[in-house]
Amino acid sequence: MSGIRTYQSLGKLVTRLRDDLNDADIVLLYAYNRTGKTRLSMEFKDAGKRKTKKNPNGTPDTLYFNAFTEDLFVWENDLEGDSVRRLQLNEKSAFFNAMTELALDETIAQYLSRYANFDFDFTYKEIEQGKETVSKPDFVSFEKDGVPNIKVSRGEQNIFIWCVFMAICERMLDGHESYQGKKYLYIDDPISSLDDNNAISVACDLAKLLRRAAARKDGAGTPAPIKVIFSSHHALFFNVMCNEIGRRIDGESKVTHKRYFLHRPNGDEAYRLQATEDTPFFHHVATLAELQRAADPKKGKLYTFHFNALRSVMEKTASFFGHSSIVFCLKALNNEEDTALFNRALNLLSHGAYAIHEPTEMGEDNKELFRRILHEFITQFEFALPAVAPIPPPTPAPAPAHQEVPAQ
């Protein structure tokens, strides 16, 4: 892979991304959790409200969605009465400033009906804002199957908040006066706790909205696009976005976009941005790069869940070549004896209760086995990994240690 650039600070990375949006409609970023995606989105937002020659009043130019957006909604669980549960909205946030005039309920409901089966109701109150009194949403309550004031699940809560944001985006693209001066959308990891089917549905709906943003025109018919940064750690979601944004649709102009893998290889403040425009499956290569770092005998640390990650990449690779099983990948490895051993190891060690949140470090035998499988796979399929020093071929290892095989 080529096109790697390193930025020593978030500020310099933001400058690069804003420059990219001068000649592209959308920038798609794939990055792992803990890379600094949320901080990057906030730095991008903050850069857009600094006073400059082009923006002497410091008018914010970015509408954004990230973890802070979700934090604007907090549960009030009615601990005393245990009956009136509601989601409280932070009245101090400018995010809700124009909710009364926007008339969002119908648009939110249209989106929500695609992903969930509960109803909602906003309650408003008058707020003193400077010398004016404005009506802002106070809280939202939920109903399901005729039962009022229910507490929805965390996943349902997240999808509801996302639908609110999508509805606000609709008004922004409509040119509502509350969003005059906004030039950018920054969307970071919009969905968590979603199954794959809903992830695909949400990605398709978002891609449709972003295509509309790219083709936006003002009241006079003059092009007035809203430029977009989208970032995610969710491999499936990211891949669907790449495919949907990249495809040509009859009657629509082409959406110009750039794709990057964003990573911090040493966990320091240096950010690496790697262009991947022609590689929608690049995140699997990125995963292999991370696995190779973890497998480094001197600097890495291998956990049992890394077998899950390797198996997933093998499955995607087999699928890419038109095969339904990782047997295709295993047959391409060194010899029949190794193939049988690798197959047994992947089947045993990529299943069971190996939680990422409570990781179990591999035993030495399995670490060596993992290194052998990874080395053979990368070598046989000639993957070019991003800025990773090659690991020397591991020495032969015995079969997986019995104590690490999960109980059946």
C-alpha positions in Angstrom: 0.0 0.0 0.0 1.2 3.5 -0.8 0.1 7.0 0.1 0.9 7.0 3.8 1.3 10.4 5.4 2.1 11.1 9.1 0.7 14.0 11.1 2.2 14.9 14.5 -1.0 16.5 15.9 -4.7 16.4 15.5 -4.6 20.1 14.3 -2.4 19.2 11.3 -4.6 16.2 10.5 -7.7 18.4 10.6 -6.1 20.8 8.2 -5.4 17.9 5.8 -9.0 16.7 6.0 -10.4 20.1 5.4 -8.1 20.5 2.4 -9.3 17.2 1.1 -12.9 18.5 1.2 -12.0 21.3 -1.2 -11.9 18.8 -4.0 -14.0 15.9 -2.7 -17.5 15.6 -1.4 -16.9 12.9 1.3 -14.0 11.6 3.2 -14.4 8.1 4.7 -12.1 7.1 7.6 -11.7 3.6 8.9 -10.0 3.5 12.3 -10.0 1.2 15.4 -11.4 2.3 18.7 -9.0 4.2 20.9 -7.4 5.7 17.8 -8.7 9.2 18.7 -11.7 9.4 16.3 -13.9 11.3 18.8 -11.1 13.8 19.6 -10.5 14.2 15.9 -14.2 15.1 15.3 -14.1 17.7 18.1 -10.9 19.2 16.8 -12.5 19.4 13.3 -15.6 21.1 14.8 -13.5 23.5 16.9 -11.4 24.5 13.9 -14.6 25.5 12.2 -15.6 28.1 14.8 -12.3 29.9 15.3 -12.2 33.5 14.2 -10.3 33.8 10.9 -10.3 36.1 7.9 -12.8 33.8 6.2 -14.9 33.5 9.4 -14.5 36.8 11.3 -17.4 36.1 13.6 -16.4 32.6 14.5 -19.7 31.1 13.2 -19.6 27.3 13.7 -19.5 25.6 10.3 -19.9 21.9 11.3 -22.9 19.8 12.4 -21.5 16.8 14.1 -22.5 13.4 15.6 -20.2 11.6 18.0 -20.1 10.1 21.5 -20.8 13.6 22.9 -24.0 13.8 21.0 -25.3 10.6 22.6 -24.3 12.0 26.0 -26.9 14.8 25.6 -29.6 12.3 26.4 -29.7 10.9 30.0 -32.2 8.6 31.6 -34.4 9.7 34.4 -35.5 6.4 35.9 -38.1 7.6 38.5 -36.4 5.7 41.3 -39.1 6.7 43.8 -42.3 6.0 41.8 -40.7 3.4 39.5 -43.2 4.2 36.8 -42.4 7.3 34.8 -39.2 6.6 32.9 -38.0 9.1 30.4 -34.9 10.3 28.4 -33.9 13.8 29.6 -32.4 16.2 27.0 -29.7 18.6 27.9 -31.4 22.0 27.5 -28.1 23.9 27.5 -27.0 22.3 24.2 -27.3 24.2 21.0 -28.0 20.9 19.4 -31.7 21.3 20.4 -32.0 25.0 19.7 -34.4 24.8 16.7 -36.2 21.6 17.6 -39.5 23.4 18.0 -39.4 25.0 14.6 -38.0 22.0 12.8 -41.1 19.8 13.3 -39.0 16.7 13.4 -41.4 14.1 14.9 -42.7 12.8 11.5 -39.2 12.5 10.0 -37.8 10.8 13.2 -40.8 8.4 13.1 -40.1 7.5 9.5 -36.5 6.6 10.2 -37.3 4.8 13.5 -39.9 2.6 11.9 -37.2 1.0 9.7 -35.1 -0.2 12.7 -37.4 -0.5 15.8 -41.0 -1.0 16.9 -41.6 1.6 19.7 -43.1 5.0 19.7 -41.9 8.3 21.3 -43.3 11.6 22.5 -41.4 14.9 23.1 -42.3 17.2 26.0 -41.2 20.8 25.7 -40.7 23.7 28.1 -39.9 27.4 27.9 -36.3 28.3 28.5 -34.8 31.7 29.1 -32.1 32.2 26.5 -30.5 35.6 26.8 -33.3 38.2 26.5 -35.6 35.7 24.8 -37.8 32.9 25.9 -37.6 29.9 23.6 -39.3 26.5 23.6 -36.9 23.6 23.8 -37.5 19.8 24.3 -37.3 18.8 27.9 -37.6 15.0 27.7 -38.8 12.2 25.5 -40.9 9.3 26.7 -41.4 5.9 25.0 -44.3 3.5 24.4 -44.4 0.0 23.1 -47.4 -2.3 22.6 -49.6 0.2 24.4 -47.4 0.3 27.5 -46.3 3.9 28.3 -43.2 5.3 30.0 -41.1 2.2 29.2 -37.3 2.2 29.3 -36.0 1.1 25.9 -32.7 -0.9 25.6 -29.3 0.8 25.1 -29.4 -0.3 21.5 -32.9 1.2 21.0 -31.8 4.4 22.7 -28.8 4.7 20.4 -30.9 4.1 17.3 -33.5 6.7 18.5 -30.8 9.4 19.0 -29.4 8.5 15.6 -32.8 9.0 14.0 -33.1 12.4 15.7 -29.8 13.4 14.1 -30.8 12.1 10.7 -34.0 14.1 10.9 -31.9 17.3 11.8 -29.7 16.5 8.8 -32.7 16.5 6.6 -33.6 20.0 7.7 -30.1 21.2 7.3 -30.1 19.9 3.7 -33.5 21.6 3.2 -31.7 24.9 4.0 -33.5 25.6 7.3 -32.4 29.0 8.6 -31.1 27.4 11.8 -28.3 25.9 9.8 -27.2 28.8 7.7 -23.4 28.9 7.7 -23.0 25.2 8.2 -20.7 23.7 5.5 -19.7 20.4 6.9 -21.2 17.2 8.5 -18.9 15.2 10.7 -20.3 11.8 11.6 -18.2 9.5 13.9 -19.3 5.9 14.7 -23.0 6.5 14.5 -24.2 3.1 15.6 -23.4 0.7 18.4 -25.3 -2.3 19.7 -26.7 -3.0 16.2 -27.0 -6.4 14.6 -25.6 -6.8 11.1 -29.0 -6.4 9.3 -29.7 -3.1 11.0 -26.1 -2.0 10.4 -26.6 -2.5 6.7 -30.0 -0.7 6.7 -28.6 2.3 8.6 -25.5 2.5 6.4 -27.7 2.5 3.2 -29.9 5.2 4.6 -26.9 7.3 5.7 -25.2 6.9 2.3 -28.4 8.1 0.6 -28.5 11.2 2.8 -24.8 11.9 2.1 -25.3 11.5 -1.6 -28.0 14.1 -1.3 -25.6 16.4 0.7 -23.1 16.1 -2.1 -25.7 17.1 -4.8 -27.3 19.9 -2.7 -28.3 23.1 -4.4 -29.5 26.4 -2.9 -32.9 28.1 -3.7 -31.5 29.6 -6.9 -30.3 26.2 -8.2 -26.6 26.9 -7.6 -24.6 24.0 -6.2 -24.3 24.3 -2.4 -22.9 21.0 -1.3 -22.5 20.0 2.4 -19.1 18.3 2.7 -18.9 15.2 4.9 -16.4 13.4 7.1 -17.5 9.9 8.1 -15.4 7.7 10.4 -16.1 4.3 11.9 -14.4 1.3 13.5 -17.3 -1.0 12.4 -15.9 -3.1 9.5 -19.3 -4.1 8.0 -20.7 -0.6 8.3 -17.7 1.0 6.8 -17.6 -1.5 3.9 -21.3 -0.8 3.1 -20.7 2.9 3.1 -17.8 2.5 0.7 -19.9 0.5 -1.7 -22.9 2.7 -1.5 -21.0 6.0 -1.9 -18.8 4.6 -4.6 -21.4 3.2 -6.9 -22.9 5.1 -9.8 -26.6 5.7 -9.8 -28.5 6.5 -13.0 -29.7 10.1 -13.0 -27.3 11.2 -10.3 -23.9 12.8 -10.6 -20.9 10.9 -9.3 -20.0 11.5 -5.6 -16.3 12.3 -5.3 -14.8 10.8 -2.2 -11.6 9.7 -0.5 -11.0 6.7 1.7 -8.4 6.4 4.4 -7.2 4.0 7.0 -6.4 6.1 10.1 -4.1 4.6 12.7 -1.5 5.3 15.4 1.0 2.5 15.0 2.9 3.2 18.2 0.0 4.5 20.3 1.6 7.9 20.4 0.4 11.3 19.1 1.5 10.7 15.5 -1.4 9.9 13.2 -0.9 7.9 10.0 -3.4 8.5 7.2 -3.3 5.8 4.4 -5.2 6.3 1.2 -7.3 3.2 0.3 -9.6 4.6 -2.5 -9.5 1.5 -4.6 -9.6 -1.0 -1.7 -13.0 -1.3 -0.1 -11.8 -4.4 1.8 -8.7 -2.6 3.1 -9.9 -2.8 6.7 -9.2 -6.5 6.6 -5.7 -5.8 5.6 -5.6 -3.2 8.5 -6.7 -6.0 10.8 -3.9 -8.2 9.7 -1.5 -5.4 10.3 -2.8 -5.1 13.9 -2.5 -8.9 14.3 1.0 -8.8 13.1 1.9 -6.1 15.7 0.2 -8.2 18.4 2.2 -11.2 17.3 5.6 -9.4 17.5 7.5 -11.5 20.1 9.3 -8.4 21.5 6.6 -5.7 21.6 3.3 -7.4 21.1 0.8 -9.3 23.3 -1.4 -12.0 22.0 -4.9 -12.8 23.5 -7.2 -15.7 22.7 -9.6 -13.3 20.9 -7.0 -12.7 18.2 -7.8 -16.2 16.8 -11.3 -14.9 16.2 -10.0 -11.9 14.3 -7.7 -14.0 12.2 -10.5 -16.5 11.4 -12.8 -13.6 10.4 -10.1 -12.2 7.9 -9.7 -15.7 6.5 -13.4 -16.0 6.0 -13.6 -12.7 4.2 -10.6 -13.5 2.1 -12.2 -16.9 1.0 -15.4 -15.0 0.2 -13.5 -12.5 -1.9 -12.2 -15.3 -4.0 -15.7 -16.8 -4.3 -15.3 -19.6 -1.8 -17.7 -20.3 1.1 -15.2 -21.7 3.6 -11.8 -20.8 5.1 -10.8 -24.3 3.9 -9.8 -22.4 0.7 -7.3 -20.3 2.7 -6.0 -23.3 4.6 -5.3 -25.3 1.5 -3.1 -22.6 0.3 -0.9 -22.9 3.4 2.4 -24.8 3.7 1.6 -28.5 3.8 -1.1 -31.0 4.7 0.1 -31.6 8.2 0.2 -27.8 8.9 -3.2 -27.4 7.2 -4.8 -29.9 9.5 -3.1 -28.4 12.6 -4.1 -24.9 11.6 -7.6 -25.9 10.9 -8.0 -27.6 14.3 -6.4 -24.6 16.1 -8.7 -22.0 14.4 -11.8 -24.1 15.1 -10.9 -24.6 18.7 -9.4 -21.3 19.6 -11.7 -18.9 17.7 -14.8 -20.1 19.6 -15.8 -20.0 23.3 -16.0 -17.4 25.9 -13.1 -15.2 24.8 -14.4 -11.8 25.6 -12.5 -8.8 24.3 -13.5 -6.9 27.5 -11.9 -9.6 29.7 -9.1 -10.8 27.5 -7.2 -14.0 28.2 -3.6 -14.0 27.2 -2.5 -17.0 25.1 -0.1 -19.6 26.4 3.4 -19.8 24.9 2.6 -22.8 22.7 -0.5 -21.1 21.2 1.3 -17.9 20.7 3.9 -19.7 18.5 1.1 -21.5 16.7 -0.7 -18.3 16.0 2.5 -16.7 14.6 3.0 -19.6 12.3 -0.6 -19.4 11.0 -0.4 -15.7 10.5 3.0 -15.8 8.8 1.9 -18.5 6.4 -1.4 -16.7 5.6 0.2 -13.3 4.9 3.0 -14.9 2.9 0.9 -17.2 0.7 -1.6 -14.5 -0.1 1.1 -11.8 -0.5 -0.7 -9.2 1.6 1.1 -5.8 1.7 0.6 -4.6 5.2 0.8 -0.9 6.2 4.0 0.2 7.7 4.6 -3.0 9.8 8.1 -4.6 10.2 7.9 -8.2 9.1 8.0 -10.9 11.8 10.6 -13.6 11.2 9.1 -17.0 10.4 8.2 -18.7 13.8 9.6 -22.0 14.8 7.4 -25.1 14.6 4.8 -25.4 17.4 2.9 -28.3 18.9 -0.8 -28.6 18.8 -2.9 -26.1 20.9 -2.5 -26.4 24.6 -5.5 -28.3 26.1 -6.0 -25.9 28.9 -6.9 -23.2 26.5 -9.6 -25.1 24.7 -13.0 -23.9 25.9 -15.2 -26.3 27.7 -18.0 -27.7 25.5 
